[in-house]
Each structure stands twice: as C-alpha cells, then as structure tokens.
C-alpha cells in the first residue's frame, strides 16, 4: 500500500542545503529537473510521541555520535549543541546553511529501521 515517504525541508537557502546533503553528507540523488535534487535517505523509522500541539521533527541516526561529530566537523559542519545524554540516546544538533537544524543521535533503544 504505502511504498515510501517523501520528506520536504523548507529552506532560506535551498541550493546551499542541497550542496550540504550532496557533498557533505554524500547522499545519492536524482535531478527531478531544473536542479531540484531529490535525495535517497538512509533507512528510516517513525515514532509517535505525545505532545501539546502537532509537529514533526527530523532526527538523523548514527552508530557512534562522537565519531560522526568529529567527521562532520572536519567537513565544516556547525553543531549548535554539545552531545548530551538524554536517556534514550546521545543527542546533538547540526545547522543547515538555510537556517534549519537536524538533530543527530545515537540511539540506546532498539531500532526498527532494519526490520
């Protein structure tokens, strides 16, 4: 029935963020026409958390957050918060050129993305 998901990031500098995803993170992509790149994401999972108002968040996952932070910092990525233990994992955040942020975390819980 559902065979995929398409995530859209709204950005003040879409071209810079496309370059970041393509060149810094190295994600494979297709050109949908006119330079509109669509990127293949790593395996994903979705969770539903209680909250006061509906919202969505994007968390990138890794096996070793400290090593990933070191590697991305060497590639010029700016992190907006230190790595913090939050019970369910180790978490930080990185800034996109267009003003957005991604959280990055190393989960301590069972993951569903490889089921």
C-alpha positions in Angstrom: 0.0 0.0 0.0 2.5 2.7 1.2 5.9 2.2 -0.5 7.9 5.2 0.7 7.9 8.6 2.3 9.0 12.0 0.9 10.4 14.5 3.3 10.5 18.2 2.3 12.8 20.7 4.0 11.8 24.3 3.5 14.9 26.5 3.5 16.0 30.1 3.1 18.9 28.8 1.0 17.8 25.7 -0.7 20.8 25.5 -3.0 23.3 25.6 -0.1 21.3 22.9 1.7 21.2 20.7 -1.4 25.0 21.1 -1.7 25.3 20.1 2.0 23.2 16.9 1.5 25.0 16.1 -1.7 28.7 17.0 -0.9 29.0 16.9 2.9 26.6 14.0 3.8 27.3 12.3 0.4 23.7 11.2 -0.1 22.9 9.8 -3.5 20.3 11.8 -5.5 18.4 12.2 -8.7 17.7 15.5 -10.5 13.9 15.9 -10.8 14.5 18.7 -13.3 16.0 22.1 -13.2 18.4 21.3 -10.4 15.7 20.1 -8.0 17.7 17.3 -6.3 15.8 14.5 -4.6 18.0 12.5 -2.1 17.9 8.9 -1.1 17.7 8.8 2.7 19.3 6.3 4.9 16.9 3.6 6.3 14.2 5.3 8.4 11.7 4.7 11.1 8.9 6.8 12.6 7.6 7.2 16.1 4.6 9.0 17.6 5.1 10.9 20.8 2.5 12.7 22.9 2.6 16.5 22.7 0.6 19.7 23.2 0.5 20.7 19.6 1.0 18.7 16.4 4.6 19.0 14.9 7.2 17.0 13.2 11.0 16.6 13.8 13.8 15.0 11.8 16.5 13.1 13.7 19.4 11.6 11.8 20.7 8.4 13.4 24.3 7.1 13.7 26.2 4.3 15.5 28.8 6.5 17.2 27.8 10.1 17.7 31.2 11.3 18.9 32.9 9.9 15.7 30.2 11.3 13.5 30.5 14.7 15.1 34.3 14.6 14.6 33.9 13.6 10.9 31.3 16.2 10.1 33.1 18.9 12.0 36.2 18.2 9.8 33.9 18.7 6.8 32.9 22.2 8.1 29.5 21.3 9.8 28.5 23.6 12.6 26.9 21.9 15.7 24.5 24.0 17.7 24.6 22.0 20.9 27.0 19.6 22.6 26.4 15.9 22.7 24.1 15.2 25.6 22.8 12.0 27.2 19.0 12.0 27.1 18.3 8.6 28.4 17.1 7.1 25.1 20.3 8.1 23.4 23.2 10.6 22.9 21.9 13.7 21.0 23.3 16.8 19.4 22.1 19.2 16.6 23.7 20.5 13.4 22.9 23.6 11.5 22.0 23.8 7.8 23.1 26.7 5.7 19.5 27.7 5.0 18.7 28.2 8.7 17.3 24.8 9.7 18.6 22.2 12.0 18.8 18.4 12.2 19.1 16.5 15.4 21.7 13.8 15.3 21.6 10.9 17.8 23.0 7.6 18.7 20.0 5.5 19.9 20.1 3.5 23.1 16.8 1.9 22.3 16.0 -1.0 19.9 15.8 0.4 16.3 13.2 -0.5 13.7 14.8 0.8 10.6 16.4 -2.5 9.7 13.4 -4.8 10.3 
